Amino acid sequence: MAQVIAYETSGGRRYMVRYRKPDGKQTKKRGFTTKREAGDFASTVEVSKLQGTFIPEALGRAKVGDLGLAWIRRQSDWKESYDYTMRSTWWTHVEPRWGQTAIADVNRVDVEDWVSGMGRSRSVASRCVTILNGILDDAVAKRLIVANNVGKVALPRKDQKPRLYLSHEQVAAFAGAAGDLGVIVNVLAYTGLRWGELAGLHGPDIDPVGRRISVNRNAVQVGSRVVLGTPKTHELRNVPLPKFLADELKGIKWPGIAFPDAKGNYRRSPRASTSKRSWWRTAVLEAGIPEVTPHDLRHTAASLAVQSGAHVKAVQRMLGHKSAAMTLDVYSDLFDSDLDLVADAMEAARLSALK
């Protein structure tokens, strides 16, 4: 059984607990200011030994920084682009604050204070918490600590920016101003492809006769490189083509990259251009349309599809969302008019029933 022993210091009487670890070796913990505090610790030790949850205190002194990169390296299912983002988050935000902190000292209150005061977006805060939780879950599995004391942390509220939807006329003006690259504008605006999915297209992925594009790969910028991988959700999909766009794409027959840059490489997003007057921005200014990003044209594709009467399930398949519910969550504003149709249908049904 653990023993509570009093001893004298220059600051007054203190108490220590002498006890045996599960392996039979004797150890002690000093510095308790009251006998009751020491007794509570002694009781906890004995209960944890009986329950098989005893973990030597020294193990919990391992630093977050000693475990962080090891946890990141083991995430083999991450895409290279996401791995790059998570490593950047680790070095920029997590390691500077928590690297020298003992894993046993990381708790939810301190993490929430840190997250609320960091002044970063919800997505950055979420990645930071994901990393910390992963490290602590690892520590629990390795029996370095008894439990993960962080868990679910309150994240900053996500500010929804108004989405930009271009009209058919605005898309046509933009594509016309882009000249030979106008076909890229039209593909983005009428298929909803992400930029990386468009950049990763090869000639055989485009079937103008069958009016389909097969989305098989994703070419995204990771640091200074463009990395080729699977689409964002790992799901391959076929996207329909309007006839006018299928006709525009009939000239693409080569087996290589469908929309290469001037050097024949995978094309980088115009947002990554170091030039303020990239072809994209020049065409935007010439067309006289609002400042748009490639992702705004993905939103535009959803908008134009809904305006044409497309069902939410078809829009989901076109965009490559995991579910129709996700499409409705993201683009709920586009389906507001459906509420009027429901109300009108109920009114008609009521009138018919009461005749």
Secondary structure, DSSP 8 states (H G I E B T S, - for coil): --EEEEEEETTEEEEEEEEE-TTS-EEEEEEESSHHHHHHHHHHHHHHHHHT----GGGGG-BHHHHHHHHHHT-TTS-HHHHHHHHHHIIIIIHHHHTTSBGGG--HHHHHHHHHHS---HHHHHHHHHHHHHHHHHHHHTTSSSS-S--S---------------HHHHHHHHHHTGGGHHHHHHHHHH---HHHHHT-BGGGEETTTTEEEE--EEEEETTEEEEE--TTS--EEEE--HHHHHHGGG---SSBSS--TTSS----GGG-S-TT-HHHHHHHHHT-----HHHHHHHHHHHHHHTT--HHHHHHHHT-S-HHHHHHHTGGGGHHHHHHHHHHHHHHHHHHT-
